[in-house]
Amino acid sequence: MNYRYNKGLDKLWQRVIPVYRWVFILLLIVGLSSCAEESVGQDVSIETQTPSPQISQVAKNLSETSVPEVIQELSSALEIYQPQVSILSPANDEVITDNSVEVSFQVQDLPVFKDSEWQLGPHLHVILDNEPYIAVYDLDKPLVLKDLSAGTHTLRVFASRPWHESFKNEGAYAQMQFHVLTKSEDNNPDPDLPLLTYSRPNGSYGAEPIMLDFYLTNAPLHIATENNPEDTLSNWRIRCTINGESFILDRWQTVYLKGFKPGKNWVELEFLDNQGNPVKNVFNSTVRLINYQPDGNDTLSKIVRGEVSADDVRSFVNPNYTAKVPVIQPTPKSESSVKPEVEETQTPEITTTSKSESSVKPEVEKTPIPENTTVPKSESSVKPEVEKTQTPENTTTPESENSVKSEVEETQTPENTTTPESENSVKSEVEETQTPENTTTSKPENSSLNKPESLTK
């Protein structure tokens, strides 16, 4: 009996064990799935708690764009500088007995100048209290601040690139306070709180995109809020509102924006804490009014539109730079303009010279022909008559001249081919006739007198 009973139990356990095994597996699956759902739910709840309703506002008409190409290329030339700015006078916390003050600055590791052609260059942005900045390009002359109100004033200054972007390295910013006649609570920021300094946009603009830039002091680094729950400033934000449309910046960097309307635009910058609330410190909320007129002709507008190259304006980044490209461009134009002028003048000179030569040649050929045939004969008969008797010569000479002229006129046309031969023969005949006249002058005198008498009868 016992053997059979034990054998039956063994068979029962063999059937029950697989069932328990499946039940155990099912329990494990259910447990794991519930853990996964809990973990996902915790992640979602964390994400929904972080955003603030003030930070969720986004501008509709404004958009961020890339940095203009010319500015990108010129920025690399200024990366070698780490400017160190200091205020030499007045002294910090000094009481001034007048309502004007002269401020002197010192800048190391940055050339401060203004290019005479482009009217730009590395400079300082000097901000009195929360007024718009004053650009300083000459450190040899003090900056004179006039008509100051009585009380405390704060002076902030930082180095700026030619296109008004601030240098953000350590030492590029300086701050001090002075008092006119007496101290006051005005314009006195808390040194233990972050301080926002508004820089750009400012003034007038003639092209988009427009740069947004600011300076931060005493702003802590961004770290996880879980490490220090009591810290309310580590996750700071900058809220920018332009014409009523807001967006949030969580990094300290320059931004280029599009979407400004022509005419007047207003811009506001605010420093926010972790919960999106404004940090109450002097100057941490600033509003500026700017004027945007498209198609401006100033240097910065041309740079933003890309109408000038980086080499064209590089002189306001490097004072020792001389542009070489504009000197090379006009030389090929002057050479090309000279060549056609030389070719045109040569062609008319050749045509005129050939015509003058051809007109002279026929005149030379025609003039010697009649002189050779008739002149020597008439001269031989006339000369002896002229020597002794004048009266008969007067009657006969005009007739011979008339006959000679007629003969000359008749013989001009046919005797064109024998011009060179006639010239030689004429010369020989003239030379021969002259010699016998000298030997026979006494004898033919009577004969010459008798001949005209017979002719008269």
LINLINSUL-V18616 format. One record per backbone hydrogen bond with DSSP energy under -1.0 kcal/mol. CO is the residue of the C=O (numbers start at 0). NH is the residue of the N-H. Records with the same first field share a line. If there is no record, write none. Layout:
CO->NH, NH
//
This chain:
0->4
1->5
2->6
3->7
4->8
5->9
6->10
7->11
8->12
9->13
10->14
11->15
12->16
15->19
16->20
17->21
18->22
19->23
20->24
21->25
22->26
23->27
24->28
25->29
26->30
27->31
28->32
29->33
30->34
31->35
32->36
33->37
34->38
35->39
36->40
37->41
38->42
39->43
40->44
41->45
42->46
43->47
45->49
51->55
62->257
67->71
68->72
69->73
70->74
74->77
77->80
83->107
85->105
88->103
90->93
93->178
95->180
98->147
100->144
102->142
103->87, 88
105->85
107->83
114->118
119->114
121->112
122->159
123->135
124->157
125->133
126->155
127->130
133->125
135->123
142->102
144->100
150->179
152->177
153->128
154->175
155->126
156->173
157->124
158->166
159->122
160->163
164->160
168->171
170->84
171->158
173->156
175->154
176->92
177->152
178->95
179->150, 181
189->192
194->216
196->214
199->212
202->290
204->292
205->295
209->256
211->254
212->198, 199
214->196
216->194
227->230
231->273
232->235
236->271
237->248
238->269
239->246
240->267
241->244
244->241
246->239
248->237
250->252
254->211
255->64
256->209
257->62
262->291
264->289
265->242
266->287
267->240
268->285
269->238
270->278
271->236
272->275
276->272
278->280
280->283
283->270
285->268
287->266
289->264
290->204
291->262
297->301
298->302
299->303
300->304
301->306
308->312
312->315
313->316, 317
317->320
323->327
324->328
329->333
330->334
331->335
332->336
333->337
334->338
337->341
338->342
339->343
340->344
341->345
342->346
343->347
345->349
346->350
347->351
348->352
349->353
350->354
351->355
352->356
353->357
354->358
355->359
356->360
359->363
360->364
361->365
362->366
367->371
369->373
373->377
374->378
375->379
376->380
377->381
378->382
381->385
382->386
384->388
389->393
390->394
391->395
392->396
395->399
396->400
397->401
398->402
399->403
400->404
401->405
402->406
403->407
404->408
405->409
406->410
413->415
417->421
418->422
419->423
420->424
421->425
422->426
423->427
424->428
425->429
426->430
427->431
428->432
429->433
431->435
432->436
435->439
439->443
443->447
444->448
445->449
446->450
448->452
449->453
450->454
451->455
452->456
//
